């Protein structure tokens, strides 16, 4: 993904942010899976839950913007 020229497109920048968040979540899940300490496990779990909510909200916003762009494009096509 690093080879893409994102330019000034806000949607692509938000998409890149979502991808980074997804990678961070996956890394924390991997760390959590390898830990046996309950305090560390609980801390990682709480952080993962917060990040998953953030990820869900960001993806929902990206979908909304795509639908909005598609609807406005459809208006001009007719």
Protein Blocks (a to p, Z undefined) as FASTA:
>chain_A
ZZpcfkjafklmmmmmmmmmmmmmmmmmmmmmmpcbfklmmmmmmmmmmmmmmmmmmmmm
mmmmmmmmmmmmmmmmZZ
